[in-house]
Structure formats: C-alpha cells, structure tokens
Amino acid sequence: MFEQPVSSLITVRQRDRHGDRQELRELTVSSDLNEWADWPGLGQVGRLIYTCRRKGEISRETSYIVTSLSAQEATAGQLLHLVRGHWGIENRLHWVRDVTFDEDRCQVRTRSAPQVMAALRNTVIGLLRLTGVRNIAAAIRTHAWHAPRALALVTTPQGITQ
C-alpha cells in the first residue's frame, strides 16, 4: 500500500541531530482505508521509517502504526509527535526500571509480590521526578546514604530536591 502512488498518502519528515548522530523520521499515513481494511474504529494506518547515520554507518528501521484517530483528529505531523512521545515513556520509565533497578533480574515471582515491587519502583521514580531529579541512579545513591533525606521525600508534601 505505501509503495503505490495513492493520493490519500501524506508524508511528513523530521530531522534531528544529537552529537554525531543524524536522525530522519519519515511517516507516511493514509486515512483512505475502505479499499483494504474492515476494522471497526480504524482511523489511519502509517509506516514510519527511521534512518540513523552515525560515524558513517547507516541503520534503518521500519515500523507500522494503526490508530483510531481520524485525519481530522490528528494530522500526520501530530501522529509523528505522538509516536515520539511513546518512546519518551519507554526512555523515562521502562529504561530506568530495567537498568537502574535491574528489574529483569529480580527474583520476586510469587503471588502479588512482583506487582507490589513494580508499584514501589514506580512510586520512587515518580517521587524523584516530582522533585526535579533527572538522574534517578544518582538520586538513589544519594538517598541510600542519607536516610533522613529519603524519609523526607516520602513524608513531606513537596519532598526535598537533590
């Protein structure tokens, strides 16, 4: 579908540069779905091509999106922004849980304990973010050495900044 020249296809591009990494995101969306999709509530489909150039090497990833948002509710540019926002959640929460808390190696696996531990980790991350902390690992080390500071983070409404 995305390779054929169709008038309903809209393409937007976003270029970013982060140090020596150059990124290009190209999102092609279509809201003309009558010809091939019979999904109730389907608003648009899209193909996202992410190209990254770093140190002369080029990598390319292709993802496909489906959304209930119509073209009137979200333009292609807005969809691209929403897709990028999704990865913000991954980077700000899941990565912290995976790396800083080493959640994947946690051996708590019975009954409701895994859910409780995940809730506690999320609470710690949330409290630290509310106080303006950007580096969760550094904040955890700081609070580990200063029990009164950690207690104040939980017991005072505004907490304590680093």
Residue pairs with C-beta under 8 A, 6 or more apart in sequence:
1 30
1 36
1 45
2 9
2 28
2 30
2 47
6 30
6 32
8 30
8 31
8 32
9 28
9 29
9 30
10 28
10 29
10 30
10 71
10 75
10 76
11 26
11 27
11 28
11 29
11 76
12 26
12 27
12 76
12 77
12 80
13 24
13 25
13 26
13 27
14 24
14 25
14 80
14 84
15 22
15 23
15 24
16 22
16 23
16 25
17 23
20 54
20 55
21 52
21 53
21 54
22 52
22 53
22 54
23 50
23 51
23 52
23 53
24 49
24 50
24 51
24 52
25 48
25 49
25 50
25 51
25 80
25 84
26 48
26 49
26 51
27 46
27 47
27 48
27 49
27 65
27 76
27 79
27 80
27 83
28 46
28 47
28 49
28 76
29 44
29 45
29 46
29 65
29 71
29 76
29 79
30 44
30 45
30 46
31 43
31 44
31 70
31 71
33 39
33 42
33 44
33 45
37 45
39 66
41 68
42 66
42 67
42 68
43 67
43 68
43 69
43 70
43 71
43 73
43 74
44 65
44 66
44 67
44 69
44 70
44 71
44 74
44 79
45 64
45 65
45 66
45 67
46 64
46 65
46 66
46 67
46 76
46 79
47 62
47 63
47 64
47 65
48 62
48 63
48 64
48 65
48 80
48 83
49 60
49 61
49 62
50 60
50 61
50 62
50 63
51 58
51 59
51 60
52 58
52 59
52 60
65 79
65 83
67 74
67 79
69 79
74 82
92 129
93 122
93 125
96 125
96 136
97 103
97 118
97 121
97 122
97 125
98 104
100 136
100 137
100 140
101 121
103 118
103 121
106 114
106 117
108 114
108 117
124 140
125 136
127 153
127 154
127 159
128 136
128 139
128 140
128 153
129 136
130 159
131 153
131 158
131 159
131 160
131 161
131 162
132 161
132 162
133 139
133 161
133 162
138 162
139 162
142 149
142 162
143 149
143 150
143 153
144 150
149 160
152 159
152 160
153 159
153 160
